């Protein structure tokens, strides 16, 4: 059986969307969440390329929302993780847990 596993950054994006809101998260919030929680600088180009790829794979969906800031004229996208996205996160997590099983001492640096 073959699976399409998520890349590291794809996982971060999906997890950050989930952390921001069950009803959906705006892109700027997601980028900030990754930068703060993961300590990783997120370029705009890489971020939107990843969101588009996840949408093509059916792992995220989005709708347009009217911004609360009246200075913004255009609608903004609110992203949600789909059931396929949740399934992919679960599969990736299970694979990492299986591969790291029994390696706690090594990974924690207590050997």
C-alpha positions as CSV (number, residue, x, y, z in Angstrom):
1,X,0.0,0.0,0.0
2,X,1.4,3.4,-0.9
3,X,0.5,6.7,0.8
4,X,1.2,10.3,0.0
5,X,2.9,11.6,3.1
6,X,2.9,15.2,3.9
7,X,6.1,17.3,3.9
8,X,7.2,19.0,7.0
9,X,6.0,22.4,6.0
10,X,2.6,21.0,4.8
11,X,2.2,19.5,8.2
12,X,3.0,22.8,9.9
13,X,0.5,24.7,7.7
14,X,-2.3,22.2,8.4
15,X,-1.6,22.1,12.2
16,X,-1.5,25.9,12.3
17,X,-4.8,26.2,10.6
18,X,-6.3,23.8,13.1
19,X,-4.8,25.7,16.0
20,X,-6.1,29.0,14.9
21,X,-9.8,28.1,14.5
22,X,-12.1,25.2,14.0
23,X,-14.2,27.4,11.7
24,X,-11.2,28.5,9.6
25,X,-8.2,30.7,9.8
26,X,-6.9,33.6,7.8
27,X,-3.6,33.3,6.1
28,X,-1.8,35.9,8.2
29,X,-2.9,34.2,11.4
30,X,-1.6,30.9,10.1
31,X,1.8,32.4,9.1
32,X,2.2,34.1,12.4
33,X,1.3,30.8,14.3
34,X,4.1,28.9,12.4
35,X,6.6,31.7,13.0
36,X,5.8,31.9,16.7
37,X,5.2,28.2,17.6
38,X,7.8,26.6,15.2
39,X,10.3,29.4,15.3
40,X,10.4,29.3,11.5
41,X,10.4,32.3,9.2
42,X,7.7,31.9,6.6
43,X,8.0,33.5,3.2
44,X,4.8,34.7,1.6
45,X,5.6,32.8,-1.7
46,X,6.3,29.5,-0.1
47,X,3.3,29.8,2.2
48,X,0.8,30.5,-0.6
49,X,2.3,27.9,-2.9
50,X,1.9,25.3,-0.1
51,X,-1.7,26.4,0.5
52,X,-2.5,26.1,-3.2
53,X,-0.9,22.6,-3.3
54,X,-2.9,21.5,-0.2
55,X,-6.1,22.8,-1.8
56,X,-5.4,20.9,-5.1
57,X,-4.8,17.8,-3.0
58,X,-8.2,18.3,-1.3
59,X,-6.6,18.8,2.2
60,X,-7.7,22.4,2.7
61,X,-10.7,24.4,1.5
62,X,-11.4,28.1,1.7
63,X,-14.1,30.6,1.5
64,X,-14.0,34.4,1.1
65,X,-14.7,36.6,4.1
66,X,-15.3,40.3,4.3
67,X,-12.5,41.8,6.3
68,X,-13.3,43.5,9.6
69,X,-10.7,46.2,8.7
70,X,-12.6,48.8,6.6
71,X,-9.4,49.9,5.0
72,X,-9.2,46.5,3.2
73,X,-11.3,46.5,0.0
74,X,-10.9,42.9,-1.2
75,X,-12.3,39.9,0.5
76,X,-9.8,37.6,2.3
77,X,-9.7,33.8,2.3
78,X,-10.4,31.8,5.4
79,X,-8.9,28.3,5.3
80,X,-10.2,25.0,6.8
81,X,-8.6,21.6,7.0
82,X,-10.7,19.0,5.3
83,X,-11.3,15.4,6.4
84,X,-8.7,14.3,3.8
85,X,-6.2,16.8,5.4
86,X,-7.0,15.4,8.9
87,X,-6.4,11.9,7.6
88,X,-3.1,12.8,6.0
89,X,-2.0,14.4,9.3
90,X,-3.0,11.3,11.2
91,X,-1.1,9.0,8.8
92,X,2.0,11.2,9.0
93,X,1.9,11.3,12.8
94,X,1.4,7.5,13.0
95,X,4.4,6.9,10.7
96,X,6.7,9.2,12.7
97,X,5.6,7.6,16.0
98,X,6.2,4.1,14.6
99,X,9.6,5.1,13.3
100,X,10.7,6.8,16.5
101,X,9.4,4.0,18.8
102,X,12.1,2.8,21.2
103,X,14.4,5.8,20.4
104,X,13.4,8.0,23.3
105,X,16.9,7.9,24.9
106,X,18.6,8.8,21.7
107,X,16.2,11.5,20.7
108,X,16.2,13.1,24.1
109,X,20.0,13.0,24.3
110,X,20.2,10.8,27.4
111,X,22.4,8.0,25.9
